[in-house]
Amino acid sequence: MTAHPFWSAGTAATGDTEMTILNPYTGEAVGTVSVPTPEQVEEAVAAAHAAAAEAAALPAHVRASALDHVCGRMAERAEEIAQVITAESGKAIKWARAEVGRAVSVFRWAAEESRRDSGELQRLDTDAGGVGRMALIRRVPKGPVLGIPPFNFPLNLVAHKIGPAIAVGAPIILKPAPATPMTALLLGEIIAETDLPRGMVSVLPMPNDSAAALITDDRLPVVSFTGGAFGWEIQRRVPHKHLILELGGNAAAVVLDDADLDRAARRVALFGNSQAGQVCIGVQRVVVTETVHDAFVPRLVAQVEALGTGDPADPGTDVGPMIDEAAAERVLSWVGEAVEAGARVLTGGTRDGVTMAPTVLVDVPSEARVVRQEVFGPVLVVQRVADTDAAFAAVNDSDYGLQAGVFTRDLPTAFRAHRELEVGGVIIGDVPTFRADQMPYGGVKGSGVGKEGVRAAMTDLSEERVMVLTGIDL
């Protein structure tokens, strides 16, 4: 099996070691990727550092044209890319195809935002001392970026690192997740077809423990990390760097008295279990008011049991395998702990190798790990509460705050949720799993710092620079 080359400063290269990538569902090898040597990593970082000034000065049309090219080529190769996503991550093919479509959109948005990024003019004669002066405020890149995405969205979360970086003119070193590097390498191949400067984009697959030198390298002053609690360790190691940390959550879906129960059950079931629950904003906690609880729960269980589970290559599969057997074992053990503490399993609660059966739990103690931590698996915890006050208090009773969903048709309640819920995003009438790729995305509390979403990420990767023009007759 020929090893996939990595992309160093836009050029294909190979190292002296390889990583074998396994299909989580079958356990079979689906590819090998070449791992750069320390010397090759140094060459890529040096090239990014050397390219910083040229990248920042790139005309908007050059950046936009490159992003348009990536967008178009990804659309042309969509099915090929989706098959790679499924092969290396175990993601059901229906979700892999949707992920490609989203990533195409990310690069389209990045191209559009790079064209409209014109800065701001301010007249300064609002005070007597500013007569004859005007300020031009533009954003400039903070410098080269280290992007570290997770395994669960091996294309779209990579796109959210690379697209905004190109759009603002910042070189980027991308270290893909060790379990799912082939998709990122395919994207690197497409990017290499553009006329971007050498050093603008490198894709360097490597084991996680080999990335320490990249994290601490001062030539990469920005770190954009999506993953688990290790993000706080990055903050501890490099407090002087600008960090964008998306660190997950235990997202809640609130079902209030006026909710459409059938719709809520369908959406919660699907998006608590899609991609085997391995989604930062996948539904984990289902907070249901007393009035509708007994009518809602049987609907939810029926919808969960109707989901197609199994082979991710089957277009009818909704819930594929977890990323590896250790992950499935961990989730099952957390369910077992909850049951020992008094929880009841209404459906699921078993696993077959790497596949965890979609599970619904009730009567779960508030301190159980399936409530307090991020399960990152196909487990729904139903919590019965008295009313809207108690529901919102339950959502906020968490160390995390990424997104929340509120099923209500009452406009004042929607605005109250937006005001009171301690999360980065509130989705009214749907699950917390909804994300439009152009909207600001990020959380509070243990869910991290900074924002993604194309425009928001461009802002986070850049800083304001002011020029004052003097002697202007306004």
N, C-alpha and C positions, 0 to 999 in steps of 0.2 A: 504494500500500500504506500504510494508516494505521499510524502508529507507535504501539507499545504505550507507555502512560504509565508512569512510574516511581512509586514510592510514597514520599512524603516525610511522615514523621510520621503515617502511616496514611491520607494523602490522595493521590489520584491527581493527578499534575502532569506537565507537559511542559516541556522546555527548548528551546533554539534550535538544537541539533544532534541528529543521529541516527546510530545504528550499524545497519548492515545485517547480518543474521545469515544465514549460508550453510549449506545442508545439505552436510556433508562428502562424502557419497557422490555426490550428483548435481551439486554445485556451484551449485545454484539457490538464489535468495534465498527464505527461508522466513518472513521477518518483518523489521521494523525496530523499534528501540526508541529512545525518547527519552532523551537524555543530559542530566542536570542541569547547569545553569550553576554556576560557583563560588559565586555568591550563593545558589543553591538548596541547594547542599551545606552551606553555612554555616547556612542556616535549619534543615536537618535535624539537624545536630550540636547547634545551640543548643536545639532542641526536645528532643533526647535528654537533654542536660545538665539542662534545666529539669524534665524528667519524672522524674529519678532518685529524688528523695525520695518522690514519689507512687507510683512503681513499686515501690520497696522496701517500702512500707507496704500494698500491695494485699492484701486478705484472700486466704487460700488458695483459697477457693471461686471467687473472680473469676479468678485465674490458671488454675485447673484447668478452669473452664467454658470459657474461651477456648481452651485447648489441646484440650479435648474437641470443641469446634466445628470447629477446624481438622482434627482427626483425622477427624471424620465427613464433612466436606465434601470432603476429599481422597479418601476412599473412594468417595463418590458420583461424583466426577469422575475416577476412576482412569484410565479408558481415554483420556480427553481429555489428561490430563497425560502419560501414557506416550507418546502420539503426539507431543507437543511435545518430550519428551526425545529421542526417536529422530530427529525432524526436525532439531533443532539440534546434537545431539552425534554422530549417526551410530551411536548404540548400538543393537544389535540389539533388536527390539521385545520379544523374550522377556525380555531383561535389563532393559529399561525398565519393563515391567510388574512385574517382581520388585522393582525399585527403589521404585516407588510403594508397594508393599505394605510394604516396610521403613520408608519414611518415615511411613506411617500408624502403624506400630508405635512409632516414635520419639516422635511426639506423644502417643500413648496412654501410653507410659511416663512422659513428662514430666508429664502430667496426674496420674498416680498418685503420682509422686514429690513433686509439689508439695503433695498432700494429706497425705502422711505425713511431711513435713519439719517435725518437732516439736521438734527440739533434744534436749538431754541434761541430766538432773539428776545432780548429784554431791553426796553428803553429805560434808561437810568435817570432821566430828567424828572422823575416823580418827586425828587428832592432837589433843592437849589444847587447842592454840590455836585449833582450829576448832569447838569445842563451841558449839552453837546456830547454826551457819551451814550454808547449803546454796548450791551454785552452780547457776545455770541457764546452759547454754552453747547459744547459738543461732548460726546462720550468717546473715550479712548480705551483700548483694551488694557486690563491690569497686567497682562503678560501671558506667557505660555501656560497652558492648562494641563493638569493630569486628570484624566477622566477614568473613573473606576465604576463600571456598571455591574449589576448582578446577573444571575443566570436566568431569571424568570421572564425577562423580556430581552432576549439577546440581540434583537434588532432595534426595537423602538426606543429603549433606554440608551442604547448606543447612539441612536440618531439625536436624542435629546442632549447628549454631550457634544457631539461633533457638529451638528447643524448650527447651533447658536455660536459656537467658537469660530467657525468659518465666517459666519455673518458679521461678527464684530471685528474680524481680522486678528484672531488670536491663534497661534499654533497650538496643537493639542497632541499629547501622547495618550493613547487609549490603551489601558490594560484590561482586556475582556475577562469575564469570569472563566476560571479554568475548566469548568464543566461545559461551557458553550462558546468556544472561541471561533468556530468555523463561520458562523454567520457574520461576525464582525470582520473577519478576514475577507469574506466575499464583498462586504461593503468597502473595505480598504482597496480592493481590486478596482471597484467602480470609481472611487475617488482618485485613484492613480491615473485614470483616463483624462482627468481635467488638467487645466493649465495653472493650477495653484503652485506657489513657490515650493521648491524643495525644502523640506523641514516643516511644512505646514501641518501634515497629518502623518502620524505613525501609529500602527496597530501592533502591539507587542504582547503576544500570549505568553504567560508564565505562571508558575505556581504562586499562590498568594504570599507565601513567605519570602519570595524573591523580590517583592515590590517595596520593601522597606526603604531602600535607597532612593527610589523614585519619590516616595512620600516626603522624605526629608531634604531632597535636592532643592536648593534655593533658586535654581534656574527655572523651576516650575512653581511660581508664586501663588497659583490658584489650584485648589484640589476640589473636584466635583465628584462626590462619592454617593452612590446609592446602594444601600444594603442594611446590615443589622447594626448592633451596638458597637461594632468595631469603629464606627464613625467617631465615637467619643474618644477612642484611643488615638485616632488621627488628630483630633483637636488637641489632645494632651501633648502629642509629640511635636506638633507644628503650630503653636498658638499664634505665631506671627504671620501665618499665611491666611489668605482669604479662602474660607471653606464654604462649600455648599453641600449640606449633609441631608439626605433624605433617608430616614432610618426606620421607616415602617410604622405600624400601629396595630390597634385591635379595633378596627372600625365598627361602629354601631349603625344599625338601621332601626329607626324608631317608627313604630306602627301605632298611630293615634286613633281616637274614636271615630273620626270621620274618614278614615282611609278606605280606599278600594281594596278590600282584603284579597280578592282573587289576584289582582295585579301585583300587590305587595308580595304575596306568597310566591308567585312565579319569579319575580325579579330577585327576591332574596334567595330562593333556592338555587337559581342559576348562578348568581354572582357571589354566592358564598362557596360555591364548589367548582366554578369554571377554573381551568388551569390547575386543578387539584388544590384549590384554595391558596396557591402560592402567588398571591397578589397583595401588595401592601395595603390597598384599599378594598380588598375583598371583604364581604360581610363576615364578621365573626360574632359580634353580639347583636341579638335581636331583642330590642326593648319594646314590649307590647303592653298597652294599657289594659287594666282589669276588664273593662267593658267588652273588649273585643278579643281578649286572649283565647278563650275557649273555642271561639269560632275560627280564629286564625290558625292556631297550631295544627289542627288536622289538615287544613289546606296546605300548610307549609310541608308537612311530612309527605303528603301525597305528591307534591311537586318535586321534592327531593328524590323520592323513590322512582319517579318517572324519568330521571336523568339517565342518559346513556353513559355507561362506565366501561372502560377497557382499552382496547387498542387505539392509540392516538392517530394511527394512519386511517382509521375508519371515519368517513365524513359524518357518521351518525353519533360519534362519541362526543359527549359533553365534558366528561371527567376522565382525564388520562392518569398516568402514573405520577408519583412524586419524583423529585430529581434523583433520589437514590434510596436504597433500602433503609439506611440510617435515619433519613428524614421521616420515612413512614413509621419506623419503630418509635421514634421520638413522639410523634403525634399520637400514636396508639397508647403510649405510656401515659401521656397527659390525660387522655380520655379515661384510662384506667384509674389514675389518681382521683379524678373528679367523681367517678362512680364509687370508689371506696369511701369518699367523703360525703356521699349521700345523693349524688346526681343520678338521674334516670336517663337511659338511652332509649329514644323513641324510634330511631332507625339507625342502621350502620353500626359503628363501633367495632368493626373488624377490618383486617387488611389481608391482602393476598400478595405477598412479595412487596413490590414497590407501589402497589395500588391500594390506597386507603378508601374504604367505603364511605360515601358521603354520610355524615353523622349529624343527628340532631339531639341535643342534650337539654334537659329541663331540671329544675330544682338544684342548680349548681351553686355550691357555696361561693360567696363573693370573693374569697381569697384564693380560689383555685387558679392554677396557672392558665387554664383555658379561658379564664375571664381576665386575669391581670396582665398576662403577657401576650405576645403575638404568636398565635398558633401556627400560622403559615401552612395551613393544611385544610382539608375539606370538613371543617367542624363548625356547626352553628350552635351557639349557646342562647337559648331563649330565656329572657328575664321578664317576669311579670311585675308590673308596677301599677300604682294606684291611678295616676293621672299624668297630665302633661308636665306638671312641676316635677314629679318624681322621675319621669322619663328623661327630662333634660338633666336632672341631677345625676342620673345613672350614666348618661353619656360622658359627663364631665368627671365622673369618678374613675379616672384612668390616668396612668402616667404618660399616655400618648395623646396626640391630637392632630391626626392627619386630615381625615375627612369624615363626615357623618351624613347619613341620609335620613330624611324625615318624610314619611308618608302622611300627608295632610292635604286637604283642599281649601284650607282656611288661610287667607292672605295675612291677617294679623299674626297668626301663629307662625307662618313662614318667616316674617320679619323678626319675630321674637327669637326664633331658632337662630337666625343669622346673628342676632345681637348677643345671645347668651351662650351658645355652644362654643366651647374652647377648642376649636379645630381650625385648620387652615382653609377648609372649604365645606360648605353646607349645601347638600343636594336636596332640593325640595321635590317631592313626588316621585323619588326614585332612590336607588341604593347608593351608598357612598362610593361605589366602584366606578361611577361615571367620571370620565375625564376627557375633556376636549383638549387637544394637544397645544392649542394656542393660548389657553387660559393659564393664569398663574397657579402653580401647584407646589405645595409644600406645607409643612405642619408646624406645630408648636409643641412645647414640652419635650417629651422624649422622642418625638417624631422628627426632630432635626432643626436645622437652620437654613435659611436661604430659600430661593424659589427656582423651580423649573417652569416649563412652558416657554415657548420660543422667545417672545418679547421679554418676559420676566428674566429668563436666563441670560439674555444679551445684556440686560441691565446689571445682573449680578456679576457678569464677567468683565464689566467695564466700569469706568469712573468718570465723573464730570471733570471737564477742563474748560476754564473760562478765559475768554479773550475780551478785553475791554477796548473798544474803539473810541478815540478821543478826537474832538474837533469836528463833530458831525452836526450839521444844521438840520434838525429834525422838523 
